[in-house]
Amino acid sequence: MNLLQTMWSISRRKSLLNCPRQYVMRYSRSQEKWKYSNNLVELSLTDLMIRSSRKLMLERLEDHKNGIEWSSRMVQLKLKLGLKVEMNLERYEQVKHKESRYLNYLISSAKNKIDSLWNTEIFKRIISSEIRQWSVMDRKKFFSDGHIDIFCSPDICYKIQNKWNLLRIDFQGERKNASSELEGMAMVNWAKRNNFLPLVTEQYIVHTLKYIGGFWIHEKYFPSEEKLQQSKQLLEKDVNAMNNLVNKMGPLMDLSQIPLSNSQSNCNKCSFKQLCPAKDGLEQSKLEQNSIEYNSVKIRFESK
Ligand code: SF4
């Protein structure tokens, strides 16, 4: 049975927009059928490296807070170890032997990413203690708004004079779009529900650092009550679209009813590719899917 979708996060939204089929397989409650742990689906090495880089960033920041600084070699070692921890030993050994060049490439590009993150203005000000009041936040902390659990915590919260700055760091950023600002505003709605942060909207500034095309791009937004309201509406609309999508599968969880991605680049990095008709070419699979949809509509029409 397909249960109601009740969670919202930026990752879920990205997945929904980039590929509805991927969203259903990764996040819908019916995902048990396609769970990662059944060995049919494994997160790609790129996804694992992003996960490992995020953990490393938080750990390094916490160590900095405690007066411990990491050398360049330490960053590299931690990235390697982090990746190893993210996968089972058998897979790690396989990758080490069969894809060692790719593994080294991933580690070295993740290191470059971390180095350039530490060179962004915000990080330089944190590391040099120009920004003194800051803390790392827990992304697993959510707030409930009616029937939706909203996971949109910033990664770092810092205070400059009387302004609270909410920063989200996206290791796989996407270019700014019409909704970027409202997505960012969700962090303010989250912060206002946090007992340790202020209730006054104008006391916040929202920042995002997104890694796009080899650079960290900084975006900055100023909240207002109207934007916070619009952000809530955006989230409602998303969750509604998620539910419509899951319902479209019907009780048999028929994945052939779910649209595929519009872009081959999403397929290239998708963990579900081996379970998807698009593994043999996206364009051809979309034509086949259209004809399946056409036939099922036709059958329904003729049986009336
Ligand atoms: S391979 Fe492409 S179409 Fe299939 S689930 Fe992944 S992103 Fe979507």
Boltz pocket constraint, residues with backbone or C-beta under 6 A from the ligand:
constraints:
  - pocket:
      binder: B
      contacts: [[A, 18], [A, 19], [A, 20], [A, 21], [A, 22], [A, 259], [A, 260], [A, 261], [A, 263], [A, 266], [A, 267], [A, 268], [A, 270], [A, 271], [A, 272], [A, 273], [A, 276], [A, 277], [A, 278], [A, 279]]
      max_distance: 6.0
